[in-house]
């Protein structure tokens, strides 16, 4: 794998990043949306077998290729598994020309002042070493902001960048994701605090170091344009955050320099019972619409 080629592909941003990283808590919901009910498995291993089959079907589809899907975020178990006998990260790059990322956080801590930091990650160093060995290009970690609380947001961003430095030291590209809940009344105020704190952390990064940012679609179009333009940001990506695909695409298209990193909005309409032709056509329509919104800004 060529890290320089992967960096160039992400930097160009001629497409979007697929979020295929649902973990234990969100997997049953993802499977249900895919038409697979909870009685289809008897234990956690069976559940993860089913979700890997779903992800493999998406990745192997002709619709899923590097000309429009520039990257994909994987769950650890997906990284550890194979597609047609080929390790998933290797398959993504060698067969689909899609840059592989890994979700590394272990979930959210309890809410404090309307915000949730990441749970401790004592085994992160070992996980990062495993990711490097597997050919992973970068990582993703999520916190949540649900109130415009200055000190709490400052702590969320500080934790994100503290871990990002550990990731950079391993030669990986961190995706910093402090998600702002889209339904809160003070969303715009929270975004203003978040932008201020991210800019401060970016400015403090040593020369030559970069991160990626994954943020909720802003209340005001192009509110994060200065982040997209920052020399220490490789790429700014957006999460759908609960919007439908059409809503998310419409909002994304208004934001210059921001590309999609959608999960549920990408798989919307896919079903385990679809024929291959129906599945591929549904996925192609989703890929085309998200790609168009990503390159419109």
Buried (B, 14 or more C-beta within 10 A) or exposed (E): BEBEEBBEBBEEBBBBBBBBBBBEEBBBEBBEBBEBEEEEBEEEEEBBEBBBBBBBBBBBBEBBBBEBBBBBBBBBBBBBBBBEEEBBBBBBBEBBBBBBBBBBBBEBBEEEEBBBBBEEBEEBEEBBEBBEEBBBBBBBBBBBBBBBBBEBBBBBBBBBBEBBBBBBEBEBBBBBBBBBBBEBEBBBBBBBBBBBBBBEBBEEBEEEEBBBBBBBBBBEBBBBBBBBEBEBBBBBBBBBBEBEBEBBBBBBBBBBBBBBBBBBBBBBBBEBEBEEEEBBBBBBBBBEBBBBBBBBB
